[in-house]
Amino acid sequence: MHMLSSEGFEANAEDETVENMGILKPVGFGRAIFVACALAAILFGATGLGQSYDWFAVYPDSWEIPTRAWIGGFMDWLVKEFSLGLFTFQEFTRSIAWLLSWPFSLVNGVLWRGFDVGADWTIPPLSWSAIFVLVGLLGWWLKGWRLVVLGLACMAFLVVFGYWESAMKTLSSILMVIPIACVLGVYLGVVCYRSPRAKFVITPMLDFMQTVPIFAYLLPILFLFGFGPLSAMIATLIYSMPPMVRSTLLGLQIVSTEVKECGIMSGATDRQLMWRIMIPSAKHSILVGLNQVIMLSLNAVIIASLIGAGGLGYDVMRALKSLSIGQGLEAGLAIVLLAIVLDRFSRTFADRAPKPLVTATPAMAQHIKVLITGVGLASALQVLSIWVPWLQLFPKDLTLTTSPFWDSLVDWIVIDYYDALEVFKNSLLLYLLLPVKHFMTALPWTGVIASLTFVGYLLGGRRLAFTVSSLALFILVSGFWEKAIITVHLIGVSVILALLIGFPLGVWASINNKASHTFRVIADTLQTLPSFVYLIPVVMLFQAGDVSAIIAVVAYAIAPIIRYTDNGLRQVPPDIIEAAVAIGCNRWQVMIKVKRVLALPEIVLGINQTIMLAISMLVITALVGTRDLGQEVFIGLARTDTGRGLVAGISVACIAIITDRMLQAYVRKEKSRLGLS
């Protein structure tokens, strides 16, 4: 392995050229040829045996294990028969829902429902005008006019475009989810940090919570907690909590030894060391987890609307059913703006340095004056709204909409460019999707599992090989092998297309600051737009089917590869680039033979994130006609077949975990080989 330093390059500069140095080869060519030949031999050997023995190519139905029936029976037993003594398990879960309903009802009453205090008298919720004043006050207290303008501009969109009530319904759920997810996530992260055994148990649970589609566990939640916004809130909590646990654990692990030793030497107990020293030191990582909780919560509210969440999620689902691209974009943008407000305000609040409250200062007196003025003005507007209705509810005849423009734009594209769209769709289907699908579905299951095990062993040894083969065998014996292959085929094509588009854009962004800024804004927008929004325009342009699903997945999953490629190439140490130039490398050789290789681990992490987003989006594309594991999840939800939906969801999780574990093992090996560990 070449030393990654300028001295190492300079030492060879006089005697070796760029070509015969083989600067920073990413993977040995001979080893790659060996792996490719070994995989080909395994697959062809399995195919040849499959011609003689049918079971070697196609898994017999009689060998399947009734996992769906077992899980469905277990859920029925848990709901109907399992008892904790004085009450059943379902009664226990309903009691939890009843306890959560009290603060949930309070938040709902404050934001959008109001309070009934008598037969003919109702206390109205906070008016939009009062909330405007409170948002402006909070923004001024946190950071000043810039945050005030941002918050009020986002709130103004919700009011003027008629999404205020829906936004308040969504916000009431989010304001319940975020504190609970943060508290539980931080606590579980601390438990995982202190106990390796707890980490060993909790980590796989987090993997499944993040990779099992939220559709898969809507049905058991519905059985256990009933139909309504509270069940939707619990589903959102399960879906959004894992990033907080992981971020807390990561933050605690990277706290420097000097900080820990300083706390111990100062006489801090274990509890004080954790909560007064280490947790504040890990604040940056925990804030990243908070950001992910907010984003995932707002993404999950759309899916949770299927079991009664309401709010902006219901508006997006209604737009999808009616194929109204304008309404879908507006409702999706409302969710994005709500996410921006929550993210910026929470980050700014967390970044504020704590100030002592015992010493009165002119700045503190000014803050108190602003607080009293703002609260007084908000209270005055709230009281005044009783006699001035438009201060409570913005008049509907004054609201705006861009829906006719977007609908007419799509109609114009469909009518004027119908032939071109059909040629593109049919070409993609006939020359790419169908050939790849036929090839992959013809592969024998024995060869596929043997190949996965072989690659897993090369990357991570016996442990990874066992994990990969076990997860693949679970899919096989559960009877979802064919659906899983179709899922992998759609994910593979989507990811390849995303890489072909995103990697060059990431390279361009790494050498052009304006392009980098532009692509970052686009990537942030793509990642915060709800996934359902992508389905509306592609279905209107290309109709339902695999092509629409592929295009929606590529649009949703392309952002990470652009971002990680840009970051990875920019993080290559300047001294290494200078050394490469000193020995005669031109700009193209520096990019290909130096920067690309050193950034490869970062780029592979971007590929990993692209695959994870593609998997999550592909499950949703079952709404537009794909026939993969996502369809099985939807069928289980529609037919209240808990076993079918959960096993299909777990199979999706198995695919995600196999991909994640193998790519992470590859990144670790490459970093170790390049001396980047």
NORDACOR-V242105 format. One line per field, one symbol per residue. ss: DSSP state (2 for helix, 1 for strand, 0 for the rest). psi: psi as a letter, one per 20 degrees, with the letter a starting at -180 (. if undefined). burial: b if it has 9 or more other C-alpha atoms within 8 Angstrom, else e. A space follows every 50 residues. Layout:
ss = ???
psi = ???
burial = ???
//
This chain:
ss = 00000222222200000222200000002222222222222222222222 22022220002220002222222222222200100001222222222222 22222222222220110000011000022222222222222200222222 22222222220002222222222222222222222222222222022222 22222222222000000222222220002222222222222222222222 22200022222222200002222222222220222222222222222222 22222220002222222222220022222222222222222222222222 20000000000222222222222222222222220000222200022200 00222222222222220222222222222222222222222000222222 22222222222222222222222222200022222222222222222222 22222222222022222222222222220022222222222200022222 22222220222222222222000222222222000022222222222202 22222222222222222222222200002222222222000222222222 222222222222222222222222000
psi = pqpmqhhhghhihhhqrggihlolpgppghhghggghgggggghghgghh hhohihgppqhiiqpmhghggghgggghhhhpqkeirrhhhghhhghggh hghghggghhhihapojrhjppoqrprhhghggggggggghgiahghggg ghgghhghghjkjggghhgghhghihgggghgghggghhgghhhohghgh ghghhhghhhhpqhhhjhghhgghirprhghhggghgghihghhgghggg ghhjpqhhgghggghijprgghgghiggghhjhghhhghgghggghghhh hghiihkjhabhghgghhhghjlnhghggghghggghhggggggghghgh ipppqqjioprhgghgghghgggghggggghgghihinhihgppphiiqr qjghghghggggggghkgggggggghghghigggggghghiipqhghghh gggghhghhjahghgggghgghhgggiijkgghhghghggggggggghgh ghghhhgghijohghggghgggggghhhpqhhhhhghhhhhjrqahgggg gggghhjhghhgghgggghhjpphhhghhghhjjpagghgggifggghig gghhhhgghggghgghhhhhihhkjqmbhhhhghghghjknggggggggh hghggggggggghhhggggggghikj.
burial = eeeebbebbbeebeeebbeeeebbeeeeeeebeeeeeebeebbbbbbebb eeeeebbbbeeeebeebbbbbbbebbbbbeebeeeeebbbebbbeebeeb beebeebbbbbbbbbeeeeeebeebbbbbbbbbbbbbbbbebbbeebbbb bbebbebbbbbbbbbbbbbbebbbebbbebbbebbbbbbbbbbeeeebbe ebeeebbbbbbbbbbbbbbbbbebbbbbbbbbbbbbbbbbbbbbbbbbbb bbeebeeebbeebbeeebeeebbbbebbbebbbebbbbbbbbbbbbbbbb bbbbbebbbbbbbbbbbebbeebbbbbbbbbbbbbbbbbebbbebebbee eeeeeeeeeeeeeebebeebbeebbebbbebbebbeeeeebbebeeeebe eebeebbeebebbbeebbeebbeebebbbbebbbbbbeebbebbbbbbbb bbbbbbbebbbeebbbbbbebbbbbbbbbbbebbbbbbbbbebbbebbbe bbbebbbbbbeeeebbbebbebbbbbbbbbbbbbbbbbbbbbebbbbbbb bbbbbbbbbbbbbbbbbbbeebeeebbbbbbbbebeeebbbbbbbbbbbb bbbbbbbbbbbbbbbbbbbbbbebbbbbbbbbbbbbbeeebbbbbbbbbb bbbbbbbbbbbbbbbbbbbbbbebeee
//
